[in-house]
Amino acid sequence: LELKRMSVAREQRGRGVARALAQQVLALARARGHRTVELSTSVVQEPAQRLYEGLGFRRYKAVSPSLLARLLRFQILHYRCELPPPS
């Protein structure tokens, strides 16, 4: 399962909304028999990286999408969370 474009309104950030949404995605994926959830974020999205890593996601790839991005050291980070089978 791929989690795409999760965003929380600026005025709602810091209240646990993103964590709750991501936890629901993980629970739904597990309940439906998915073994992994994958997502990507950018290197500048440090709060998102901390959130995902705190939920058990592990970075497995970093890609610079262009020559300019490589020169600027901009990367897209790819994460994966392995899910236990449903009980």
C-alpha positions as CSV (number, residue, x, y, z in Angstrom):
1,L,0.0,0.0,0.0
2,E,1.3,3.5,-0.8
3,L,0.5,6.5,1.4
4,K,0.4,9.6,-0.9
5,R,0.4,13.2,0.0
6,M,-0.7,13.4,3.6
7,S,-1.0,17.0,4.8
8,V,-2.3,18.8,7.8
9,A,-3.4,22.4,7.8
10,R,-0.7,24.6,9.3
11,E,-2.9,25.8,12.2
12,Q,-3.7,22.2,13.2
13,R,-0.1,21.0,13.2
14,G,1.4,19.8,16.5
15,R,-1.8,18.4,17.7
16,G,-1.3,14.7,16.7
17,V,-3.5,14.8,13.7
18,A,-0.8,13.5,11.3
19,R,0.1,10.7,13.7
20,A,-3.5,9.7,14.1
21,L,-4.1,9.7,10.3
22,A,-0.9,7.6,9.7
23,Q,-1.8,5.2,12.4
24,Q,-5.2,4.7,10.8
25,V,-3.6,4.0,7.4
26,L,-1.3,1.4,9.0
27,A,-4.2,-0.2,10.8
28,L,-6.3,-0.3,7.6
29,A,-3.4,-1.7,5.6
30,R,-2.8,-4.4,8.1
31,A,-6.5,-5.3,8.4
32,R,-6.7,-5.7,4.6
33,G,-3.7,-8.0,4.5
34,H,-1.0,-5.6,3.2
35,R,2.5,-6.5,4.3
36,T,4.1,-3.1,3.8
37,V,3.2,0.6,3.5
38,E,5.5,2.8,1.5
39,L,5.7,6.6,1.2
40,S,8.1,9.3,0.1
41,T,8.9,12.7,1.5
42,S,11.6,15.3,0.8
43,V,14.8,15.9,2.7
44,V,13.5,19.3,3.9
45,Q,10.4,17.8,5.6
46,E,12.2,16.9,8.8
47,P,9.1,16.8,11.0
48,A,7.5,14.3,8.6
49,Q,10.7,12.2,8.7
50,R,10.6,12.1,12.5
51,L,6.9,11.2,12.5
52,Y,7.3,8.4,10.0
53,E,10.4,7.0,11.7
54,G,8.6,7.1,15.1
55,L,5.8,5.0,13.6
56,G,8.2,2.3,12.4
57,F,9.0,3.4,8.9
58,R,12.6,2.9,7.7
59,R,14.3,4.8,4.9
60,Y,15.3,2.5,2.1
61,K,16.3,4.9,-0.7
62,A,17.2,8.5,-1.3
63,V,16.9,10.0,-4.8
64,S,17.9,13.3,-6.3
65,P,15.2,13.8,-9.0
66,S,17.4,16.0,-11.3
67,L,20.9,17.4,-11.8
68,L,19.9,20.6,-10.2
69,A,18.5,18.8,-7.2
70,R,21.8,16.8,-6.9
71,L,23.8,20.1,-7.0
72,L,21.5,21.5,-4.3
73,R,21.6,18.3,-2.3
74,F,17.8,17.9,-2.5
75,Q,16.6,14.4,-2.2
76,I,13.3,12.5,-2.2
77,L,13.4,10.0,0.7
78,H,11.6,6.7,0.3
79,Y,10.3,4.9,3.4
80,R,8.8,1.5,4.1
81,C,7.0,0.1,7.1
82,E,6.8,-3.7,7.4
83,L,3.5,-4.8,8.9
84,P,2.8,-7.8,11.1
85,P,0.1,-10.2,9.7
86,P,-3.4,-9.6,11.0
87,S,-4.3,-11.6,14.1
